[in-house]
C-alpha cells in the first residue's frame, strides 16, 4: 500500500490561525489608543469626548437649579382629558393588529354598548309625555269586610272612618275596583326618544337615568260623579286602599337624594304586586264560613257576569273562580316565604306575616335556622285540599256540559330582559288595578287612571332647560291619564221591585201590588216581600243574620270585639289570603265518616223602608191570550218616588230586569248560607288489594365440584 503525502495547508494550519489572530489583536490596540477616543451624548447634544462631558453636565445642573429656584416658573399647559374618547377608541379597535383573524372568513367585531351618564354636549334633557294606561274597566260591588281588616285600615288611616258603611259588624261595604292595562315597552320608547327630533336643543335621556330604576310608585284614580242633570262633577283624586302597602307617606318626605329615591324605586319593583295589583279586603266569616263571594279583578268579574246565564252552572263557575283566586294567593304567599332568608326572625311590619297580607301585621314566627319558614308547611296541606276541591268542581262542571276555564296558579312573569333594565320597561301588557271605597250607595261614577313613575330627571336641574328645571325636584312624574271608563252605578242602600199587580174582585174589591225589597247583609242580599194597596208606603220586614247572637256563640266571629294587634298580628293579619275553609271544601276526618251538620245561623229581623208610595194599579191596553184561549190582562202599578215624580211600573218588565235576576239569585244563595246542608260523607277508601303471591325461589344449581386431592 502506497504512503499518502501531507499537503502544505494541512501541515501549517496552526501557524496560519495564530498569525491572523495576532494581526486582529494589533488592529484593535491601534484603534483603541491611536483613534479619536471614547465619546458620550450629553443633554441630547452631539457626542463629545468623555473628558468634555463633566463640564457640560455641570452647566446643565446649574440651569435646572435656577429653574427650581424661580419663584414664578412658567408651567406647561395641562393636556385635555379625553378618557372617554380613549376608552371608546380602545373598545372599537380590533383586538389583533390584523383586521381579521386567520381562521375567520370575514372580519369580526365585538359590539359593546357604552352607556354614558352624560347628555349630548350643548343640549338639554327633557321629558316627553308618558303613555297612558288603556281604557279602564270599572266594576261596582258589595262586600262584607273582615273586622280585622277594618281595624288595620283605621289604625293606619283614622281619617278613613267615614268611608266605611258601619261602625260595628257586619261591615257591609260598597266599593268600586278599576282595572287597566299599561304598555311598559311604550314607556321605554318615550323615555329614549329625542324630544325635538332632528334638532339640537334637546337630547334623549341617558339610559343610565331610567333603565335600572324606572318603576311604578303609585296607581292613582280620578273620579267624577254623575249629577242629576246628567253632567259630571269636578274631578276627585282617589288615594290607595287604606291599610294596604303604599309609598304615599314616603313620597311626602323632604330632602331625599338620588340614592334614596333609587332605593324606594327598587323597593317598588320588589313589591310590584302590592303597588300594581293590591288585593281587596278579606271577607268576613259567618259561623266559620266565608260571607259572600270572593273578590275578583274587574276584567274577570265582568266577564264572569256576562257568561253566567244558567243559575246552577253560574254558581259552580263562581265557586271555581273563587277557589282559583285562593289557590293563587296561597301560592304567592308560599313563594314570598321561600324568597325570605331562612335564619332569623322577621321584624314588626316587615316579617313574613305582613308580606303576604300586604298589611301592617307583625313579623310572624321566626324561621328555623338553616331550613325553610315554618309557615310554608302550614300552607301546603290546605293548598293540596283546595286543589282537590277544584278538580272535583271542574269535573262537575264538565259533567253538566260546561267548561272549567283556566287553572289556578301564580301568573307567569313576562320574559326576562337585561338584568340592568327594569322589568316594567320590557312588559307590553302590565295589569294594573286600584280600589275606591269612598263611593256612595246609589251614585253613578266614571274613572280615569294614571300611574306615578319614579322620576328619571330627579336631582338633575343643571341638565334641564329653564322651563323644565322644576321637574328635577319631583320624586315622581305622572303618565298621561287614560280615557274615562264606562259609567258604573253603585247599588243603593235597599232596592225594590214591583213584581205583581192585580185587581181584587168580590166583597174586598180593590187594587193590590206585591213588592220585593232587597238589603245587603253579611255577604248576600236578603229579600223581604210586602203586599201594598193604594196609599201604602213601602216598608218590608227582612230576615238577616243576628250579629249579637253570633258574637255570643263564638267570640272569634266578626261580630265579636276586635282583638288588639300585637307584634305578630292579631291572629289574622290584615290582607292575608283566606284559609281553605269554606262551603263545599273537602272535609277532614277518616274516609267514609259522616261529616257533622254545620250550625244554622241565628237570625233576626230588620225593618227597611223605601220612600215610595203606591198610588194606583190599572189595567193596560195590551191584552194577551193566556192558556186555553182565555184573555189575560196586564196591570200597571203607579208609584210616587222620593222626589215626587210618578213612575209607571210594569211587573213583567221588573221581573225581566238583570238587576232583579242578580239580586234574586244572590238572595237564594244567602238562604243556603244561613241554612247550610250537611256535606256528603267523604268517599270510602278502596279495599286493600292483596299483594300478588310471591313465587318460591327456583332451586339453585349444584355447587362446583372440589378439586381432586393428591392421589
C-alpha positions in Angstrom: 0.0 0.0 0.0 1.5 3.4 -1.1 2.1 6.1 1.5 0.0 9.3 1.3 1.7 12.8 1.4 0.6 15.6 3.8 -0.3 18.9 2.0 1.2 22.3 2.9 -2.0 23.6 4.2 -2.6 20.7 6.5 0.9 20.8 7.9 0.8 24.7 8.6 -2.9 25.4 9.6 -2.0 26.2 13.2 0.6 28.8 12.2 -1.9 30.5 9.8 -4.6 30.8 12.6 -2.1 32.1 15.1 -0.9 34.7 12.6 -4.4 36.0 11.8 -5.3 36.3 15.5 -2.1 38.4 16.2 -3.0 40.8 13.3 -6.6 41.3 14.6 -5.3 42.0 18.1 -2.8 44.6 16.9 -5.6 46.3 14.9 -7.8 46.6 18.0 -5.0 48.0 20.1 -4.2 50.6 17.4 -7.8 51.7 17.1 -8.2 52.0 20.9 -5.1 54.0 21.6 -4.5 55.7 18.4 -8.1 56.7 17.4 -10.3 59.7 18.5 -11.1 58.3 21.9 -14.4 57.3 23.6 -17.4 59.8 23.4 -20.8 60.2 25.2 -24.1 62.0 24.4 -24.9 64.8 27.0 -28.3 66.5 27.2 -29.4 65.3 23.8 -26.5 67.1 22.1 -23.9 65.5 19.8 -21.3 63.1 21.0 -18.4 64.6 23.0 -15.3 63.1 24.4 -15.5 61.8 27.9 -13.1 64.5 29.1 -15.5 67.2 28.0 -18.7 65.6 29.4 -18.3 66.7 33.0 -18.2 70.5 32.4 -21.4 70.1 30.3 -23.2 68.2 33.0 -22.3 70.9 35.5 -23.8 73.5 33.2 -27.0 71.6 32.8 -27.3 71.1 36.6 -27.0 74.8 37.2 -29.8 75.5 34.7 -32.1 73.0 36.4 -31.3 74.5 39.8 -32.0 78.0 38.6 -35.4 76.8 37.2 -36.3 75.2 40.6 -35.4 78.4 42.5 -37.6 80.5 40.2 -40.5 81.9 42.4 -43.0 82.1 39.4 -42.0 79.4 36.9 -43.9 79.1 33.7 -45.8 75.8 33.9 -46.6 73.7 30.9 -50.3 73.5 29.8 -52.2 70.5 31.1 -53.3 68.1 28.3 -57.1 67.8 27.8 -58.6 64.8 29.5 -60.1 62.5 26.9 -60.6 59.3 28.8 -64.0 58.5 27.3 -62.7 59.0 23.8 -59.7 56.9 24.6 -61.9 54.2 26.1 -64.3 54.2 23.1 -61.3 54.1 20.7 -59.8 51.2 22.6 -63.1 49.2 22.7 -63.9 49.8 19.0 -60.3 49.0 17.7 -59.6 45.4 16.6 -58.2 43.1 19.2 -55.5 41.8 16.9 -53.2 44.0 14.8 -54.7 42.4 11.6 -58.2 43.3 10.5 -59.3 39.7 10.8 -58.1 36.5 12.4 -56.6 33.9 10.2 -59.3 31.3 10.8 -62.4 33.6 10.3 -63.9 34.0 6.8 -64.8 37.7 7.5 -63.6 40.4 9.9 -65.4 40.0 13.3 -66.0 43.0 15.6 -67.4 43.0 19.1 -70.5 45.3 19.6 -70.2 46.9 23.1 -72.8 49.4 24.1 -71.3 52.3 26.1 -73.9 53.7 28.5 -72.9 57.2 29.3 -74.3 59.3 32.2 -74.0 62.5 30.2 -76.3 64.1 27.7 -75.1 65.4 24.3 -72.8 68.4 24.6 -74.7 71.7 24.0 -78.1 70.1 24.6 -80.6 69.8 27.4 -82.7 66.9 28.6 -86.5 67.0 28.5 -89.3 64.6 29.3 -91.9 63.8 26.6 -95.5 63.0 27.6 -95.6 59.5 29.0 -98.1 57.0 27.6 -101.4 56.5 29.3 -102.9 53.2 30.5 -105.6 51.6 28.3 -109.3 52.3 28.9 -110.2 51.2 32.4 -112.9 48.7 33.4 -114.8 49.7 36.5 -117.0 47.3 38.5 -119.1 48.2 41.5 -119.7 45.5 44.1 -120.7 44.8 47.7 -118.6 43.0 50.3 -118.7 42.3 54.0 -115.2 43.0 55.2 -113.4 41.2 58.0 -113.3 43.4 61.0 -109.6 42.8 61.4 -109.1 44.4 58.0 -111.2 47.4 59.1 -109.2 47.7 62.3 -105.9 47.7 60.3 -107.2 50.3 57.9 -108.4 52.6 60.6 -105.2 52.2 62.6 -103.2 53.3 59.6 -105.7 56.0 58.4 -108.1 57.2 61.1 -109.4 59.8 58.6 -110.9 56.9 56.5 -113.6 56.1 59.2 -116.4 58.0 57.3 -115.8 55.8 54.2 -116.9 52.6 56.0 -120.6 51.9 56.0 -120.8 50.7 59.5 -119.2 51.2 62.9 -119.6 47.6 64.0 -120.0 44.2 62.4 -121.2 43.5 59.8 -119.0 45.9 57.8 -121.1 45.8 54.6 -119.2 47.9 52.2 -119.9 49.3 48.7 -116.8 49.7 46.6 -115.5 50.0 43.0 -112.5 48.3 41.5 -110.9 49.7 38.4 -108.5 47.8 36.2 -106.5 48.8 33.1 -103.5 47.6 31.1 -100.3 49.5 30.7 -97.7 49.1 28.0 -94.3 49.4 29.6 -92.5 49.0 26.2 -94.2 52.2 25.0 -92.9 53.9 28.2 -89.4 52.9 27.3 -89.8 54.3 23.8 -91.0 57.6 25.3 -88.0 57.8 27.6 -85.4 57.1 25.0 -87.0 59.4 22.3 -85.4 62.7 21.3 -87.8 65.5 22.3 -87.1 67.7 19.3 -86.3 65.1 16.7 -83.5 66.3 14.4 -83.0 69.5 16.5 -80.0 70.0 18.7 -81.6 71.9 21.6 -82.7 68.7 23.4 -81.2 65.3 23.6 -82.5 61.9 24.6 -82.2 60.9 28.3 -79.1 58.8 29.0 -80.2 55.2 29.5 -78.5 55.1 32.9 -81.0 57.7 34.2 -84.1 55.4 33.7 -83.3 51.8 32.7 -82.4 50.4 36.1 -84.8 52.2 38.4 -88.0 53.0 36.5 -90.9 51.6 38.5 -94.5 52.4 39.2 -94.6 54.1 42.7 -98.4 54.6 42.9 -101.6 54.0 41.0 -103.9 57.0 41.0 -107.6 57.1 40.2 -109.5 60.2 39.2 -113.3 60.1 39.7 -116.3 62.1 38.6 -119.9 61.8 39.8 -122.9 62.0 37.6 -125.1 64.9 38.5 -128.9 64.9 38.5 -128.9 66.8 35.2 -126.6 64.2 33.5 -123.5 66.3 33.7 -120.3 65.2 35.5 -118.9 66.8 38.7 -115.4 68.1 39.2 -112.7 65.5 39.3 -111.6 64.0 42.6 -108.3 62.1 43.1 -108.8 58.8 44.9 -105.9 57.6 47.1 -104.9 54.0 47.7 -106.8 51.4 49.8 -106.4 52.4 53.5 -104.4 49.8 55.4 -102.6 48.5 52.3 -98.9 49.0 51.5 -98.3 52.4 49.9 -95.5 54.8 49.1 -97.7 57.8 49.7 -96.1 58.7 53.1 -92.6 58.0 51.9 -93.1 60.3 48.9 -94.2 63.1 51.2 -90.7 63.3 52.8 -88.4 66.2 52.0 -84.7 66.1 51.4 -84.4 62.8 49.6 -81.4 62.5 47.3 -81.0 60.4 44.1 -79.7 57.4 46.1 -82.7 57.4 48.5 -85.2 57.7 45.6 -83.5 54.9 43.7 -83.8 52.7 46.9 -87.6 53.5 47.0 -87.9 52.7 43.3 -86.2 49.4 43.7 -88.5 48.5 46.6 -91.4 49.4 44.4 -90.1 46.9 41.9 -89.7 44.2 44.5 -93.3 44.8 45.8 -94.9 45.1 42.4 -98.0 43.1 43.4 -98.6 45.4 46.3 -98.3 48.5 44.2 -99.9 47.5 40.9 -102.4 44.8 41.9 -103.5 45.2 45.6 -106.0 42.6 46.8 -109.3 44.0 48.1 -110.1 43.5 51.8 -110.6 39.9 53.0 -114.3 39.0 53.5 -115.7 38.3 56.9 -116.7 34.8 58.1 -120.1 33.8 59.3 -120.1 30.8 61.6 -116.8 29.7 60.1 -117.9 30.1 56.5 -116.9 33.0 54.1 -119.6 35.7 53.9 -120.4 36.1 50.3 -118.5 35.7 47.1 -114.7 36.3 46.8 -113.4 39.4 45.2 -112.4 39.1 41.5 -110.4 41.6 39.4 -112.7 43.8 37.3 -112.0 42.2 33.9 -112.6 38.7 35.4 -115.7 39.8 37.3 -117.3 41.5 34.3 -116.5 38.5 32.0 -117.9 36.2 34.6 -121.2 38.1 34.9 -121.7 38.1 31.2 -121.1 34.3 31.0 -123.4 33.3 33.8 -126.8 32.8 32.2 -127.6 29.5 33.8 -128.0 29.8 37.6 -126.7 26.3 38.6 -123.8 26.5 36.2 -123.1 30.1 37.2 -122.9 29.1 40.8 -120.4 26.4 40.1 -118.3 28.7 37.9 -118.2 31.4 40.6 -117.1 28.9 43.2 -114.4 27.6 40.8 -113.1 31.2 40.3 -113.1 31.8 44.0 -111.0 28.7 44.6 -108.6 29.7 41.8 -108.1 33.1 43.4 -107.4 31.5 46.8 -105.0 29.0 45.4 -103.2 31.8 43.6 -103.0 33.8 46.8 -101.6 30.9 48.8 -99.1 30.0 46.1 -98.0 33.6 46.0 -97.7 33.6 49.8 -95.6 30.4 49.7 -93.3 31.9 47.0 -92.8 35.1 49.1 -91.9 33.0 52.1 -89.4 30.9 50.1 -87.6 34.0 49.0 -87.1 35.1 52.6 -83.8 34.1 54.3 -84.3 31.0 56.5 -82.3 32.0 59.6 -83.6 34.7 62.0 -87.0 36.2 62.6 -89.0 39.0 60.9 -89.1 42.4 62.4 -92.5 44.0 63.1 -94.2 45.3 59.9 -91.6 43.6 57.7 -91.9 40.0 58.6 -93.5 37.1 56.7 -96.8 37.8 58.3 -97.1 41.2 56.7 -95.6 40.4 53.3 -98.3 38.1 52.0 -101.1 40.1 53.6 -99.8 43.5 52.4 -100.9 44.9 55.7 -99.4 46.3 58.9 -99.1 42.9 60.6 -96.0 41.9 62.6 -93.1 39.7 61.9 -94.6 36.3 62.5 -92.8 33.2 63.7 -89.1 33.0 63.1 -87.9 30.5 60.5 -86.0 27.5 61.7 -82.2 28.2 61.4 -80.9 26.5 58.2 -84.4 25.5 57.0 -87.5 26.9 55.3 -90.0 29.1 57.0 -92.4 27.1 59.2 -95.5 28.8 57.6 -94.7 27.0 54.3 -95.7 23.7 55.8 -98.9 25.3 57.2 -99.8 26.3 53.6 -99.0 23.0 51.8 -101.8 20.9 53.4 -104.7 23.4 52.8 -103.3 24.1 49.3 -103.5 20.4 48.5 -107.1 20.2 49.7 -108.1 23.3 47.7 -106.6 21.7 44.5 -108.5 18.6 45.2 -111.8 20.6 45.6 -111.0 22.4 42.4 -110.6 19.2 40.5 -113.9 18.0 41.8 -115.7 21.2 40.8 -114.1 21.1 37.4 -115.4 17.5 36.9 -118.9 18.6 38.0 -118.9 21.5 35.5 -117.8 19.3 32.6 -120.4 16.7 33.5 -123.1 19.4 33.2 -121.8 20.4 29.8 -119.7 23.4 30.9 -116.1 24.2 30.6 -113.8 24.7 33.5 -111.8 27.6 32.3 -108.1 28.1 33.3 -106.2 26.7 36.1 -105.1 28.3 39.3 -101.6 29.4 40.0 -99.2 32.3 40.2 -99.2 34.3 37.0 -96.1 33.8 35.0 -93.9 36.9 34.7 -93.0 38.3 31.3 -89.8 37.1 29.6 -86.8 38.4 31.5 -84.9 41.3 29.8 -81.4 42.5 30.5 -80.5 42.4 34.2 -79.8 46.1 34.3 -83.2 47.1 32.8 -86.4 47.4 34.9 -88.9 44.6 34.0 -91.6 47.3 33.7 -89.9 48.6 30.5 -89.9 45.2 28.8 -93.6 44.2 29.6 -96.1 45.4 27.0 -99.1 44.2 28.9 -99.0 45.1 32.6 -102.2 44.6 34.5 -103.0 47.3 37.0 -105.9 47.9 39.3 -107.0 50.0 42.2 -110.0 50.4 44.6 -112.4 53.1 45.7 -114.2 52.5 49.0 -115.4 56.1 49.3 -118.1 55.5 46.6 -121.6 56.2 48.0 -124.6 54.0 47.6 -127.0 54.9 44.8 -124.5 57.1 42.9 -123.0 56.7 39.4 -119.3 57.4 38.7 -116.7 57.2 36.0 -113.0 56.8 36.4 -109.7 57.7 34.9 -106.4 56.0 35.8 -102.8 57.3 35.7 -99.5 55.9 37.1 -96.9 57.7 39.1 -93.5 56.7 37.8 -90.1 57.3 39.5 -88.7 60.5 38.1 -85.6 59.9 35.8 -84.6 63.5 35.9 -84.8 64.0 39.7 -81.8 65.8 41.1 -80.5 67.0 37.7 -81.6 70.6 37.4 -78.5 71.6 35.5 -79.3 69.2 32.7 -82.8 70.6 32.1 -84.0 73.7 30.3 -85.1 76.7 32.4 -88.7 75.9 31.8 -88.4 72.3 33.0 -85.9 72.8 35.8 -88.7 72.4 38.3 -89.1 68.7 37.3 -85.8 68.0 39.0 -87.3 68.4 42.5 -90.2 66.0 41.9 -89.9 62.4 43.1 -92.4 61.0 40.7 -93.9 62.0 37.3 -97.4 61.0 36.1 -98.2 59.2 32.9 -100.9 60.7 30.7 -104.4 60.0 32.0 -106.4 57.2 30.5 -109.7 57.8 28.8 -112.8 57.6 31.0 -114.3 54.3 32.0 -117.9 53.5 31.2 -120.3 54.8 33.9 -120.6 52.4 36.9 -123.7 52.5 39.1 -123.5 51.7 42.8 -126.4 49.7 44.3 -128.4 51.9 46.7 -129.0 51.0 50.3 -132.0 49.0 49.5 -133.6 48.1 46.2 -137.2 47.4 45.4 -139.1 45.8 42.5 -142.9 45.7 41.9 -143.2 42.1 40.9 -147.0 41.7 40.7 -150.1 43.8 40.4 -153.8 43.0 40.1 -157.4 44.0 40.9 -159.3 42.0 43.5 -162.9 41.1 43.0 -165.7 40.1 45.4 -166.5 41.9 48.6 -163.0 43.2 49.1 -162.7 44.8 45.7 -159.6 47.0 45.1 -156.1 47.1 43.7 -153.1 45.4 45.1 -149.4 45.1 44.3 -146.5 43.0 45.5 -143.1 44.5 46.1 -139.9 42.7 46.9 -137.3 44.6 48.9 -133.6 43.7 49.0 -131.0 44.8 51.5 -127.4 43.7 51.8 -126.2 42.0 55.0 -123.4 39.5 55.8 -122.2 39.0 52.2 -125.6 38.5 50.5 -128.7 40.3 49.5 -131.6 39.5 51.8 -135.2 39.6 50.5 -138.5 40.6 52.0 -141.9 40.7 50.4 -144.8 43.1 51.1 -148.3 43.4 49.8 -149.4 47.0 49.0 -152.6 48.8 48.5 -153.0 52.3 47.0 -151.7 54.8 49.5 -149.4 52.4 51.3 -145.7 53.2 51.8 -143.1 50.6 51.1 -141.9 49.1 54.3 -140.7 45.4 54.4 -139.6 43.2 57.3 -136.4 41.2 56.2 -134.7 38.3 58.0 -130.9 38.9 58.5 -128.2 37.2 60.5 -128.2 38.2 64.2 -124.7 39.7 64.9 -125.2 39.8 68.6 -126.1 36.1 68.9 -123.3 35.1 66.5 -120.8 37.0 68.7 -122.2 35.3 71.8 -121.9 31.8 70.3 -118.4 32.3 69.0 -116.3 35.3 70.2 -113.9 34.7 67.3 -116.6 35.6 64.8 -116.6 39.0 63.2 -119.4 40.2 65.4 -117.2 39.9 68.4 -115.0 42.8 69.7 -111.9 43.1 67.6 -108.7 41.9 69.1 -105.9 44.3 69.8 -103.0 44.0 67.4 -99.7 42.6 68.7 -96.2 42.1 67.4 -97.3 39.0 65.5 -100.5 40.5 64.2 -104.0 40.0 65.6 -104.2 36.3 64.8 -105.3 37.1 61.2 -103.1 39.5 59.5 -104.9 42.3 57.6 -104.8 41.4 53.9 -103.7 37.8 54.3 -105.3 35.3 52.0 -108.2 33.4 53.3 -107.7 29.9 54.5 -109.0 26.8 52.8 -112.2 26.6 54.9 -115.4 27.4 53.2 -118.6 25.9 51.9 -118.0 22.9 49.8 -114.4 22.4 50.9 -113.1 18.9 51.4 -113.6 17.9 55.0 -111.2 16.1 57.2 -111.8 13.0 59.2 -111.5 9.4 58.3 -112.7 8.2 54.9 -116.4 7.3 54.9 -117.1 9.2 58.1 -120.3 11.3 58.1 -119.4 14.9 58.5 -121.2 16.8 61.2 -124.0 19.1 60.1 -122.9 22.8 60.2 -124.7 25.0 62.6 -127.5 27.2 61.4 -127.0 30.9 61.6 -129.2 32.7 64.2 -131.4 35.2 62.5 -133.2 38.4 63.4 -135.5 40.8 61.6 -134.8 44.2 60.2 -137.4 46.7 59.0 -136.5 48.6 55.9 -138.5 51.5 54.5 -138.2 52.9 51.0 -139.6 56.4 50.4 -142.0 55.1 47.7 -145.9 55.1 47.8 -148.3 53.0 45.7 -150.8 55.3 44.0 -152.9 53.1 41.8 -153.0 49.8 39.9 -154.7 49.9 36.5 -155.0 47.6 33.5 -153.0 48.4 30.4 -154.4 48.4 26.9 -152.4 45.4 25.8 -154.3 42.2 26.1 -152.6 38.8 25.6 -154.1 35.4 25.3 -153.4 33.1 28.2 -153.7 29.4 28.5 -156.8 27.8 27.0 -157.6 30.9 24.9 -158.8 33.0 27.9 -158.0 36.7 27.9 -155.2 37.8 30.2 -155.0 41.4 31.3 -151.7 43.0 32.3 -151.6 45.7 35.0 -149.5 48.7 35.6 -148.6 50.0 39.0 -148.1 53.7 39.6 -145.8 54.7 42.3 -144.6 58.1 43.6 -140.8 58.3 44.2 -139.0 60.3 46.9 -138.5 63.3 44.5 -142.3 63.5 43.9 -142.2 62.0 40.4 -144.9 59.5 39.4 -143.4 56.4 37.8 -145.4 53.6 36.0 -144.0 50.2 36.7 -144.8 47.1 34.7 -144.3 43.9 36.9 -143.4 41.7 34.0 -140.7 44.1 32.9 -139.5 44.3 36.5 -139.1 40.5 36.7 -137.1 40.6 33.5 -134.6 43.2 34.7 -131.0 41.9 35.0 -130.7 43.7 38.4 -133.7 41.7 39.8 -132.3 38.4 38.5 -128.9 39.2 40.0 -130.3 40.1 43.4 -132.8 37.2 43.5 -130.0 34.7 42.7 -127.8 36.1 45.4 -130.6 36.1 47.9 -131.2 32.4 47.2 -127.5 31.8 47.9 -127.9 33.8 51.1 -130.7 31.4 52.3 -128.4 28.5 51.7 -125.7 30.3 53.6 -127.8 30.6 56.8 -129.3 27.1 56.4 -126.3 25.0 55.3 -126.7 21.4 54.4 -124.5 18.7 55.8 -121.7 17.9 53.3 -121.7 14.4 51.8 -119.6 11.9 53.6 -116.0 11.5 52.4 -115.6 8.7 49.8 -114.8 5.4 51.3 -111.3 4.2 50.9 -111.0 1.3 48.4 -110.5 -2.1 50.0 -106.9 -3.0 50.3 -105.6 -5.1 47.4 -103.9 -8.2 48.4 -100.3 -8.4 47.1 -99.7 -11.0 44.5 -98.3 -14.3 45.8 -94.6 -14.4 45.9 -93.3 -17.3 43.8 -90.9 -19.6 45.7 -87.3 -19.3 44.7 -86.2 -21.5 42.0 -84.0 -24.3 43.2 -80.3 -23.4 42.7 -77.9 -25.5 40.8 -75.4 -27.8 42.4 -72.1 -26.3 43.5 -69.0 -26.9 41.6 -67.0 -30.0 42.3 -64.0 -29.7 44.5 -60.5 -30.1 43.2 -59.1 -33.6 43.2 -56.8 -34.5 46.0 -53.4 -35.8 45.6 -53.5 -39.5 44.9 
